[in-house]
Amino acid sequence: MPKMKTKSSAKKRFKVTGTGKIKRKHAFKSHILTKKSKKRKLRLTHDTLVHKADESNIKQQLSLK
């Protein structure tokens, strides 16, 4: 059976932490920033973890399962 290929889009968007959780960036931080508050933009800057419901799907795309 051939090797599973990693989805290129997924490997660009997600990183796996040392404990096996998956980190992601927030959306809505690329353009039209003038109408967004400073507080909102600051919160969107920081990374967060992928929700547990989506984790298995992303791990499959990253060929981790």
Backbone bond lengths (Angstrom), bond angles and torsions (degrees), N, CA, C in turn:
res aa  C-N    CA-C-N  psi(-1)  N-CA   C-N-CA  omega(-1)  CA-C   N-CA-C  phi
1 M - - - 1.454 - - 1.533 108.83 -
2 P 1.335 118.25 134.41 1.468 119.75 -178.20 1.523 112.62 -70.78
3 K 1.308 114.60 162.16 1.462 119.66 178.28 1.521 110.48 -68.18
4 M 1.335 115.69 150.35 1.472 121.13 175.24 1.525 107.99 -77.74
5 K 1.325 116.44 134.27 1.461 119.82 175.83 1.528 109.55 -87.87
6 T 1.322 115.83 141.97 1.453 121.72 175.31 1.519 108.50 -78.18
7 K 1.338 116.56 139.15 1.465 120.62 175.21 1.524 108.15 -69.72
8 S 1.321 116.96 123.31 1.463 121.57 -177.08 1.521 111.78 -61.77
9 S 1.337 116.59 -37.71 1.465 120.13 -179.61 1.529 110.72 -65.73
10 A 1.319 117.18 -36.37 1.469 121.01 -179.04 1.525 111.24 -71.90
11 K 1.319 117.62 -39.41 1.470 119.17 -177.96 1.527 111.77 -69.70
12 K 1.358 116.58 -22.98 1.459 120.22 176.07 1.526 112.07 -79.44
13 R 1.332 117.30 -26.06 1.462 121.34 -172.23 1.526 114.88 -98.78
14 F 1.317 118.40 -23.82 1.466 121.52 -172.79 1.518 112.16 -124.47
15 K 1.339 115.51 148.76 1.468 122.25 174.12 1.528 107.61 -129.38
16 V 1.311 116.46 144.46 1.458 121.45 178.98 1.519 108.78 -96.26
17 T 1.334 116.65 131.70 1.460 121.30 179.49 1.530 109.43 -80.93
18 G 1.308 116.25 174.60 1.460 121.36 179.89 1.513 113.01 -64.55
19 T 1.335 116.98 -28.55 1.467 121.03 -179.33 1.519 112.33 -90.18
20 G 1.339 117.29 0.09 1.460 120.52 176.16 1.519 114.46 96.81
21 K 1.329 117.67 0.70 1.458 119.91 176.61 1.526 108.81 -80.64
22 I 1.330 116.69 164.00 1.460 120.78 -176.47 1.523 109.60 -114.08
23 K 1.342 115.11 126.82 1.464 121.43 179.05 1.518 109.82 -94.06
24 R 1.346 115.05 149.75 1.462 120.90 177.14 1.518 109.41 -144.37
25 K 1.326 115.46 162.03 1.464 121.85 175.03 1.526 108.21 -92.12
26 H 1.334 116.06 159.24 1.456 121.08 173.86 1.525 109.84 -80.96
27 A 1.320 116.01 150.94 1.457 122.02 174.29 1.528 109.67 -85.74
28 F 1.316 116.38 175.87 1.471 124.51 175.25 1.526 113.29 66.77
29 K 1.331 118.16 34.80 1.465 120.93 179.16 1.531 111.00 -125.06
30 S 1.330 117.76 11.92 1.461 118.68 -173.45 1.527 114.25 -96.54
31 H 1.332 118.20 -35.43 1.468 120.06 -179.43 1.528 109.34 -154.10
32 I 1.329 116.28 175.92 1.474 124.13 -174.56 1.529 109.62 54.08
33 L 1.330 115.43 53.62 1.461 120.70 -175.44 1.523 112.50 -92.49
34 T 1.325 117.93 -10.35 1.463 119.81 -175.01 1.523 112.51 -69.19
35 K 1.319 117.56 -32.16 1.465 120.23 -178.60 1.532 113.21 -86.66
36 K 1.317 117.37 -9.16 1.469 120.88 179.49 1.521 109.89 -89.45
37 S 1.330 115.40 142.14 1.466 119.50 -177.15 1.528 110.15 -72.26
38 K 1.318 115.19 159.57 1.465 121.04 179.71 1.521 110.45 -61.36
39 K 1.335 115.84 -40.16 1.470 121.40 179.26 1.533 111.09 -61.68
40 R 1.313 115.71 -43.28 1.462 120.85 -179.49 1.516 111.69 -65.39
41 K 1.340 116.73 -43.79 1.468 120.75 179.36 1.517 111.45 -65.43
42 L 1.318 116.50 -36.29 1.465 120.86 179.00 1.526 110.58 -65.19
43 R 1.339 116.43 -41.78 1.469 120.26 178.96 1.521 111.38 -66.76
44 L 1.340 117.35 -33.78 1.464 121.09 179.60 1.525 112.54 -73.42
45 T 1.341 117.14 -18.27 1.455 121.52 -178.83 1.525 112.03 -68.31
46 H 1.322 116.82 -38.00 1.463 121.41 -172.91 1.531 111.98 -77.86
47 D 1.316 115.53 146.59 1.463 121.33 176.99 1.520 109.92 -73.51
48 T 1.323 115.10 160.80 1.458 120.79 176.29 1.522 108.06 -143.06
49 L 1.314 116.48 175.18 1.460 121.20 -179.66 1.523 110.30 -94.60
50 V 1.319 115.83 151.31 1.459 122.01 176.46 1.526 108.38 -71.71
51 H 1.336 116.49 142.99 1.463 121.32 179.04 1.524 110.34 -64.69
52 K 1.320 115.33 147.93 1.467 121.81 -175.56 1.536 112.19 -58.22
53 A 1.343 116.87 -34.85 1.469 120.99 -179.35 1.528 111.83 -65.72
54 D 1.318 117.77 -29.43 1.467 121.70 -177.86 1.526 113.02 -94.81
55 E 1.318 116.84 -10.38 1.464 121.36 -172.34 1.524 113.04 -60.53
56 S 1.333 117.45 -44.48 1.466 119.90 -176.01 1.524 111.22 -66.15
57 N 1.339 117.03 -36.72 1.460 121.50 178.86 1.530 111.02 -64.54
58 I 1.330 116.10 -42.53 1.464 120.27 -178.53 1.522 110.76 -71.71
59 K 1.322 117.45 -37.70 1.471 120.16 176.99 1.524 110.83 -62.04
60 Q 1.334 116.53 -35.33 1.460 120.46 177.36 1.528 110.12 -66.95
61 Q 1.338 117.33 -40.10 1.463 120.94 178.70 1.520 111.42 -66.92
62 L 1.335 116.83 -31.95 1.458 121.43 178.37 1.523 113.01 -86.52
63 S 1.331 116.35 3.03 1.475 123.03 -179.24 1.524 111.73 58.68
64 L 1.321 116.91 42.47 1.461 120.91 178.87 1.523 112.14 -97.57
65 K 1.320 117.61 -15.82 1.466 119.99 -178.12 1.495 111.07 -88.80
